Amino acid sequence: MPSLRRAFAVAAVLFAAKTPMPRSYAQKMPKASHAFTAKMCAGSRFLESQRRDALFVDPLASKLAGPEGLQQPMGDWIMVPRTRFGDDFIIEHYTQRGVRQLVLLGAGMDARAYRLRLPELKVFEVDLPILFQDKEPLLEGETLRVQSRTAVPTDFSSGEDWSWRLRQCPDFDPRQPTVWLLEGLMMRPGGQNLGKWEV
Ligand SMILES: C[S@@+](CC[C@H](N)C(=O)[O-])C[C@H]1O[C@@H](n2cnc3c(N)ncnc32)[C@H](O)[C@@H]1O
């Protein structure tokens, strides 16, 4: 029942925020490249999209996950509630609070710009340059459902003021209310210290 699953999803997000990662998962992480963990997340989104009672449908997840992500999905215990929670948060702020900017820090293989029909939203995806080298060719020819999508290649751990790159984006207006989403980033070595930034 979708409403029951949704209630469970919200509870799971709150629980997951306070719970350490399972040991087997934590052991796996140091071996995984950044782009690989992003593909694992997309692999989980693909699996959820196949369910009859799916809490979201991501038509690009399979392509973005690739064979590696599909073989080793991240795990629905975290991915499904986290993704649905984020979707609801964005939609609520768009429809009820007039927010028109979304910044995804550590965006990975996120495809919300292609699956959430929010025609005035400007999406900024911040992640490592190597991630976008994999991702951008996969998105060629796909139709955006938002006003714009901008890839902002940066490395939080470089010590530079990475937010400077965001402020340089012609579409980004630091004076506008913005939803910021950090999903699966804070446990990464590069995500624990976002260094110097100012928006
Ligand atoms: C586990 S993935 C989560 C991806 C996406 N948020 C999701 O939920 O599908 C972590 C993401 O953080 C990015 N990341 C890790 N360290 C980073 C750094 N130092 N600078 C920029 N991005 C980083 C990785 O490239 C990867 O895409």
The ligand as an ORCA input file, in Angstrom:
! r2SCAN-3c Opt
* xyz 0 1
  C      27.071      7.783     -2.517
  S      27.124      8.908     -3.878
  C      25.514      9.692     -3.718
  C      25.071     10.267     -5.037
  C      23.671     10.890     -5.043
  N      23.546     11.967     -4.070
  C      22.598      9.863     -4.816
  O      22.021      9.826     -3.738
  O      22.336      9.097     -5.740
  C      28.243     10.189     -3.230
  C      28.523     11.264     -4.261
  O      29.361     12.253     -3.633
  C      30.346     12.647     -4.578
  N      31.550     13.118     -3.872
  C      32.288     12.432     -2.963
  N      33.362     13.149     -2.582
  C      33.294     14.319     -3.260
  C      34.107     15.473     -3.311
  N      35.243     15.563     -2.601
  N      33.752     16.499     -4.110
  C      32.624     16.425     -4.852
  N      31.788     15.353     -4.867
  C      32.132     14.307     -4.073
  C      30.633     11.379     -5.361
  O      31.243     11.638     -6.619
  C      29.262     10.745     -5.480
  O      28.605     11.101     -6.658
*
